Amino acid sequence: MTDDGRVRVRPVSPSLLVEELADLIAARPRDAWVRVAVDGAPAAGPGRLTDALAGPLRLRGREVLRAPASGFLRPASLRLEFGRTDPDVFHDEWLDAAGLVREVLGPLEPGGTGRVLPSLWDGARDRATRAGYVTLPPGGVALVDGALLLGRGLPFDLTVHLSLSPAALARRTPPEEHWTLPAYERYERETGPARAADVVVRVEDPRRPAVVTRPG
């Protein structure tokens, strides 16, 4: 079906979405790492999608590393310097983008070592996670899920954005986290994740996702 005559919106089942994404990722060259971003607000469920992708990718002969963006938050002294509910700081400063590149994305560049750290900082306990380094063999897939990942110049090979309308986002975000909503409004306005991502999936109803295809 079409939407406003500009994009094509194709409803799929959650299981078919996982299989199609796994096929897309597994089609990448088998001698190179694949760094995948699954971008979306917590209400969109990016972590659930990456959880679901791990098994099918392994069945396709790909080693998988999960590296949630929540494991690469900056320390509370930096995140919360201007208060606990500042949406602009949440948008700009919460993610330790440099740490994510240094510990995950950089080592998986062509010619890299493949030695990565799955997590760096425990935001809830505000201390290092003490995770151990692991070596992802060439052809392995690093799945990074989280919010506000696009538009930062992070070196991903494939980006998936889980899209929610403002009304659905507000409805499915817990009231105590509504202070983050202006950050997502800014993200839509400044980054345009539905234009920036390689794959866009509407998840107004998580039981009935729809893949969006842009013209051209």
TIMARSE-357751 format. One record per residue (C-alpha): residue number from 1; residue in one letter; x negated, z, y negated. Coordinates in Angstrom, 3 decimals, decimal comma. Example, Ala and Ser with C-alpha at 12.3 -4.5 7.8 and 13.67 -1.06 7.14 Angstrom:
# residues 2
+-----+------+----------+----------+----------+
| pos | code |        X |        Z |        Y |
+-----+------+----------+----------+----------+
|   1 |    a |  -12,300 |    7,800 |    4,500 |
|   2 |    s |  -13,670 |    7,140 |    1,060 |
+-----+------+----------+----------+----------+
//
This chain:
# residues 216
+-----+------+----------+----------+----------+
| pos | code |        X |        Z |        Y |
+-----+------+----------+----------+----------+
|   1 |    m |    0,000 |    0,000 |    0,000 |
|   2 |    t |   -1,087 |   -0,425 |   -3,607 |
|   3 |    d |   -1,082 |    2,055 |   -6,453 |
|   4 |    d |   -0,331 |    0,739 |   -9,969 |
|   5 |    g |   -1,615 |   -2,674 |   -8,898 |
|   6 |    r |   -5,205 |   -1,574 |   -9,404 |
|   7 |    v |   -6,277 |    0,283 |   -6,298 |
|   8 |    r |   -5,317 |    0,232 |   -2,675 |
|   9 |    v |   -4,226 |    3,527 |   -1,139 |
|  10 |    r |   -4,256 |    3,617 |    2,656 |
|  11 |    p |   -2,733 |    6,669 |    4,360 |
|  12 |    v |   -4,628 |    7,877 |    7,414 |
|  13 |    s |   -4,393 |   10,830 |    9,742 |
|  14 |    p |   -6,997 |   13,576 |    9,338 |
|  15 |    s |   -8,506 |   12,676 |   12,714 |
|  16 |    l |   -8,751 |    8,980 |   11,825 |
|  17 |    l |  -10,374 |    9,857 |    8,505 |
|  18 |    v |  -13,067 |   11,806 |   10,335 |
|  19 |    e |  -13,671 |    8,976 |   12,801 |
|  20 |    e |  -13,910 |    6,367 |   10,038 |
|  21 |    l |  -16,350 |    8,463 |    8,014 |
|  22 |    a |  -18,421 |    9,180 |   11,106 |
|  23 |    d |  -18,566 |    5,438 |   11,846 |
|  24 |    l |  -19,588 |    4,698 |    8,253 |
|  25 |    i |  -22,379 |    7,269 |    8,337 |
|  26 |    a |  -23,575 |    6,338 |   11,815 |
|  27 |    a |  -23,814 |    2,670 |   10,777 |
|  28 |    r |  -26,746 |    3,542 |    8,513 |
|  29 |    p |  -30,245 |    2,647 |    9,774 |
|  30 |    r |  -31,149 |    4,880 |   12,692 |
|  31 |    d |  -34,753 |    5,320 |   11,604 |
|  32 |    a |  -33,859 |    6,907 |    8,267 |
|  33 |    w |  -32,206 |   10,145 |    7,241 |
|  34 |    v |  -28,724 |   10,014 |    5,734 |
|  35 |    r |  -27,923 |   12,439 |    2,913 |
|  36 |    v |  -24,163 |   12,763 |    2,511 |
|  37 |    a |  -22,282 |   14,560 |   -0,249 |
|  38 |    v |  -18,712 |   15,672 |    0,438 |
|  39 |    d |  -17,581 |   16,516 |   -3,075 |
|  40 |    g |  -14,431 |   18,400 |   -3,945 |
|  41 |    a |  -13,008 |   21,601 |   -5,325 |
|  42 |    p |  -12,571 |   24,355 |   -2,723 |
|  43 |    a |   -8,831 |   23,622 |   -2,744 |
|  44 |    a |   -9,588 |   20,106 |   -1,454 |
|  45 |    g |  -11,387 |   21,479 |    1,610 |
|  46 |    p |  -14,793 |   19,765 |    1,558 |
|  47 |    g |  -16,184 |   22,333 |    3,981 |
|  48 |    r |  -13,411 |   21,652 |    6,488 |
|  49 |    l |  -14,224 |   17,963 |    6,413 |
|  50 |    t |  -17,936 |   18,488 |    6,985 |
|  51 |    d |  -17,144 |   20,895 |    9,829 |
|  52 |    a |  -14,994 |   18,204 |   11,400 |
|  53 |    l |  -17,651 |   15,507 |   10,960 |
|  54 |    a |  -20,470 |   17,323 |   12,731 |
|  55 |    g |  -19,225 |   16,821 |   16,296 |
|  56 |    p |  -18,316 |   13,126 |   16,008 |
|  57 |    l |  -21,670 |   12,378 |   14,399 |
|  58 |    r |  -23,511 |   14,072 |   17,241 |
|  59 |    l |  -21,456 |   12,045 |   19,714 |
|  60 |    r |  -22,747 |    8,979 |   17,880 |
|  61 |    g |  -26,320 |   10,090 |   18,495 |
|  62 |    r |  -26,993 |   11,631 |   15,090 |
|  63 |    e |  -28,500 |   15,057 |   14,598 |
|  64 |    v |  -26,586 |   16,973 |   11,914 |
|  65 |    l |  -27,664 |   19,544 |    9,361 |
|  66 |    r |  -25,039 |   21,451 |    7,388 |
|  67 |    a |  -26,266 |   22,508 |    3,941 |
|  68 |    p |  -23,290 |   23,746 |    1,899 |
|  69 |    a |  -23,835 |   23,709 |   -1,841 |
|  70 |    s |  -22,662 |   27,334 |   -1,858 |
|  71 |    g |  -26,032 |   28,181 |   -0,325 |
|  72 |    f |  -27,780 |   26,790 |   -3,387 |
|  73 |    l |  -26,240 |   28,768 |   -6,215 |
|  74 |    r |  -28,444 |   30,154 |   -8,948 |
|  75 |    p |  -28,945 |   33,949 |   -9,146 |
|  76 |    a |  -26,180 |   35,954 |  -10,819 |
|  77 |    s |  -28,447 |   36,795 |  -13,753 |
|  78 |    l |  -28,382 |   33,083 |  -14,630 |
|  79 |    r |  -24,894 |   32,130 |  -13,434 |
|  80 |    l |  -23,146 |   35,004 |  -15,137 |
|  81 |    e |  -25,285 |   35,355 |  -18,250 |
|  82 |    f |  -22,314 |   34,473 |  -20,462 |
|  83 |    g |  -19,672 |   36,220 |  -18,367 |
|  84 |    r |  -18,051 |   35,730 |  -14,999 |
|  85 |    t |  -15,367 |   33,281 |  -16,086 |
|  86 |    d |  -17,052 |   30,712 |  -18,329 |
|  87 |    p |  -15,920 |   27,260 |  -17,110 |
|  88 |    d |  -18,688 |   25,389 |  -18,931 |
|  89 |    v |  -21,396 |   27,495 |  -17,323 |
|  90 |    f |  -19,639 |   27,042 |  -13,977 |
|  91 |    h |  -19,740 |   23,281 |  -14,522 |
|  92 |    d |  -23,327 |   23,093 |  -15,777 |
|  93 |    e |  -25,315 |   25,987 |  -14,400 |
|  94 |    w |  -23,992 |   27,486 |  -11,182 |
|  95 |    l |  -25,563 |   24,971 |   -8,806 |
|  96 |    d |  -29,320 |   25,166 |   -8,337 |
|  97 |    a |  -29,673 |   21,393 |   -8,277 |
|  98 |    a |  -33,464 |   21,562 |   -8,388 |
|  99 |    g |  -33,506 |   23,879 |   -5,376 |
| 100 |    l |  -31,154 |   21,591 |   -3,456 |
| 101 |    v |  -33,423 |   18,619 |   -4,118 |
| 102 |    r |  -36,592 |   20,543 |   -3,335 |
| 103 |    e |  -35,384 |   22,096 |   -0,091 |
| 104 |    v |  -32,965 |   19,503 |    1,341 |
| 105 |    l |  -32,677 |   16,148 |   -0,359 |
| 106 |    g |  -36,335 |   15,576 |   -1,303 |
| 107 |    p |  -37,787 |   16,153 |    2,189 |
| 108 |    l |  -35,320 |   13,552 |    3,496 |
| 109 |    e |  -36,495 |   10,821 |    1,152 |
| 110 |    p |  -38,172 |    7,838 |    2,853 |
| 111 |    g |  -41,614 |    9,067 |    3,867 |
| 112 |    g |  -40,526 |   12,700 |    3,640 |
| 113 |    t |  -41,332 |   15,476 |    6,063 |
| 114 |    g |  -37,813 |   16,132 |    7,325 |
| 115 |    r |  -38,496 |   19,865 |    7,000 |
| 116 |    v |  -35,509 |   21,378 |    5,226 |
| 117 |    l |  -34,028 |   24,736 |    4,333 |
| 118 |    p |  -30,284 |   24,900 |    5,124 |
| 119 |    s |  -29,611 |   27,540 |    2,460 |
| 120 |    l |  -31,538 |   29,246 |   -0,292 |
| 121 |    w |  -29,411 |   31,838 |   -2,088 |
| 122 |    d |  -26,496 |   34,035 |   -1,000 |
| 123 |    g |  -24,245 |   34,065 |   -4,044 |
| 124 |    a |  -22,010 |   36,869 |   -2,753 |
| 125 |    r |  -24,911 |   39,249 |   -2,097 |
| 126 |    d |  -27,069 |   37,771 |   -4,856 |
| 127 |    r |  -30,200 |   37,563 |   -2,788 |
| 128 |    a |  -32,212 |   35,012 |   -0,842 |
| 129 |    t |  -30,561 |   34,012 |    2,425 |
| 130 |    r |  -33,851 |   34,204 |    4,322 |
| 131 |    a |  -32,834 |   31,139 |    6,283 |
| 132 |    g |  -35,588 |   29,495 |    8,288 |
| 133 |    y |  -36,832 |   25,966 |    7,830 |
| 134 |    v |  -35,704 |   23,382 |   10,352 |
| 135 |    t |  -36,951 |   19,866 |   11,002 |
| 136 |    l |  -34,333 |   17,123 |   10,992 |
| 137 |    p |  -35,562 |   14,093 |   12,948 |
| 138 |    p |  -35,385 |   10,610 |   11,401 |
| 139 |    g |  -31,856 |    9,296 |   11,736 |
| 140 |    g |  -30,454 |   12,780 |   11,212 |
| 141 |    v |  -27,626 |   13,438 |    8,791 |
| 142 |    a |  -27,592 |   16,129 |    6,113 |
| 143 |    l |  -24,045 |   17,082 |    5,106 |
| 144 |    v |  -23,823 |   18,777 |    1,710 |
| 145 |    d |  -20,333 |   19,940 |    0,772 |
| 146 |    g |  -19,232 |   21,540 |   -2,454 |
| 147 |    a |  -17,771 |   21,121 |   -5,916 |
| 148 |    l |  -19,092 |   19,238 |   -8,945 |
| 149 |    l |  -21,863 |   17,473 |   -7,003 |
| 150 |    l |  -21,656 |   14,037 |   -8,594 |
| 151 |    g |  -23,078 |   12,907 |  -11,917 |
| 152 |    r |  -26,170 |   15,084 |  -11,573 |
| 153 |    g |  -28,545 |   12,411 |  -10,356 |
| 154 |    l |  -28,805 |   14,032 |   -6,927 |
| 155 |    p |  -30,330 |   11,572 |   -4,426 |
| 156 |    f |  -27,509 |   11,139 |   -1,917 |
| 157 |    d |  -27,222 |    8,091 |    0,311 |
| 158 |    l |  -23,439 |    8,305 |    0,643 |
| 159 |    t |  -20,935 |   10,217 |   -1,468 |
| 160 |    v |  -17,373 |   11,149 |   -0,555 |
| 161 |    h |  -15,016 |   12,598 |   -3,145 |
| 162 |    l |  -11,881 |   14,510 |   -2,176 |
| 163 |    s |   -9,405 |   13,929 |   -4,974 |
| 164 |    l |   -6,571 |   16,195 |   -6,108 |
| 165 |    s |   -4,188 |   15,720 |   -9,000 |
| 166 |    p |   -4,402 |   18,454 |  -11,664 |
| 167 |    a |   -1,047 |   19,830 |  -10,524 |
| 168 |    a |   -2,097 |   20,018 |   -6,876 |
| 169 |    l |   -5,447 |   21,530 |   -7,810 |
| 170 |    a |   -3,769 |   24,241 |   -9,871 |
| 171 |    r |   -1,190 |   24,914 |   -7,171 |
| 172 |    r |   -3,759 |   25,264 |   -4,394 |
| 173 |    t |   -6,363 |   27,231 |   -6,371 |
| 174 |    p |   -5,955 |   31,018 |   -6,110 |
| 175 |    p |   -4,810 |   32,597 |   -9,398 |
| 176 |    e |   -8,025 |   34,585 |   -9,723 |
| 177 |    e |   -9,949 |   31,295 |   -9,774 |
| 178 |    h |   -7,784 |   29,480 |  -12,332 |
| 179 |    w |  -10,511 |   30,026 |  -14,909 |
| 180 |    t |  -12,423 |   27,228 |  -13,114 |
| 181 |    l |   -9,714 |   24,626 |  -13,771 |
| 182 |    p |  -11,086 |   23,569 |  -17,190 |
| 183 |    a |  -14,410 |   22,815 |  -15,475 |
| 184 |    y |  -12,686 |   20,395 |  -13,102 |
| 185 |    e |  -10,830 |   18,810 |  -16,024 |
| 186 |    r |  -14,181 |   18,273 |  -17,726 |
| 187 |    y |  -15,656 |   16,885 |  -14,490 |
| 188 |    e |  -12,865 |   14,326 |  -14,279 |
| 189 |    r |  -13,304 |   13,403 |  -17,928 |
| 190 |    e |  -17,102 |   13,204 |  -18,096 |
| 191 |    t |  -18,174 |   12,254 |  -14,565 |
| 192 |    g |  -15,135 |   10,453 |  -13,212 |
| 193 |    p |  -15,829 |   11,329 |   -9,562 |
| 194 |    a |  -13,209 |    8,889 |   -8,289 |
| 195 |    r |  -15,264 |    6,108 |   -9,876 |
| 196 |    a |  -18,684 |    7,539 |   -9,053 |
| 197 |    a |  -18,171 |    8,196 |   -5,335 |
| 198 |    d |  -18,710 |    5,661 |   -2,579 |
| 199 |    v |  -15,594 |    6,846 |   -0,737 |
| 200 |    v |  -12,558 |    8,459 |   -2,365 |
| 201 |    v |   -9,924 |   10,299 |   -0,360 |
| 202 |    r |   -6,744 |   11,658 |   -1,861 |
| 203 |    v |   -5,828 |   14,985 |   -0,334 |
| 204 |    e |   -2,637 |   15,930 |   -2,160 |
| 205 |    d |   -1,361 |   16,926 |    1,253 |
| 206 |    p |   -4,312 |   17,758 |    3,547 |
| 207 |    r |   -2,164 |   16,742 |    6,527 |
| 208 |    r |   -1,761 |   13,242 |    5,067 |
| 209 |    p |   -5,001 |   12,081 |    3,416 |
| 210 |    a |   -5,265 |    8,599 |    1,949 |
| 211 |    v |   -8,353 |    6,467 |    1,471 |
| 212 |    v |   -8,570 |    4,831 |   -1,948 |
| 213 |    t |  -10,138 |    1,384 |   -2,290 |
| 214 |    r |  -10,970 |    0,123 |   -5,766 |
| 215 |    p |  -10,783 |   -3,568 |   -6,673 |
| 216 |    g |  -13,982 |   -5,554 |   -6,568 |
+-----+------+----------+----------+----------+
//
